[in-house]
Amino acid sequence: MQAIPAQQPILDAVLDGRTISVDAVPGGGKSTILKMIDVLLQNSNFIALMFSTALAEELKGEFKYGTVSTLHAHGLKACSNFLRL
């Protein structure tokens, strides 16, 4: 999968170790760029956080290396670990 010019700055930011946020219209390539990041960071520990449970479930099946979660589930897990719930 080859990045288009609009996607390259996102991939460069990821390679620089920066935290990114991807916001685009439906069909704007959000899932595609996340799949590229999954391959790019295959030797790293990273998480992709989604607002939508449906999108998180869809990407879980397509990610090979990273972790996919919803913001809510990730926050609940972090609080549970902190509070030992």
N, C-alpha and C positions, 0 to 999 in steps of 0.2 A: 504494500500500500504506500503510495507516494503522497507526501504532503503538498497541498496547494500553497501558493504564496501567503495567503491569509492565515494558514495554520502554522507556518514555520516559526513565527515569533513565540507561539505558545510552546512548541516543542523546545525551542532554545531556552525559554524560561524554566521549563522542567529540568533540562540538562544542567542549568545553573543552580539547581536546588531550591528554586523559589516555589512558594505556594501559589497555585493559580485558581481562578474561578472561571468557568466557561459558561457564558450566558448567550444564547442565540435563539432565533425564531425556530419553530418546528421545521425540521428538514435542513437546518443550518449546519449540520455536521458535528454536533456535540458528541454523539455516540462514536462517530468515526475517530475523532481526535482522542477520545478516551481509550479506544482500542489501540491506537498508535502509541499512546503513553504506556499502556500495559506492556507492550513489546519493548519499548524503549527502556523501561525501568525493570526489566525482568530479573535483574540481580539485586533489586532493592526491595525494601519493605515499604509499601505505600498503600493508601486507601483512597478510594473515589467515593465521595459522599453525594447522595442524590436526595432531592426532595420527594420524589415519587417512588413508592414501593414497587409499582409496576416496572418502572425503568430499572430500578436496582435489581429486581429479579431477572429481567431480560439480560442485563449486562453480566450478572453473576455467571450465567451460562456461557458467556463469550470471553470473559477474562480468563487468562491462563496463569497469570502471576500475581496480580494485585488483589486487594480485598475491596469488595463493593458493599456498601451499606447505605441505609437512609440516615439522614442527620439525626432523626429521632432515635433510631435504634443504637447508633453510635454514642449519642449522649446518654442514653439510659445505661448502656454498658459501662461507660466511663464513670457515671455516678454510682452505679452498683459496685464497681470495683473499689471506688474511693470509700464508700460507706459500708462495704462488705455486706451488701444485701443479698 
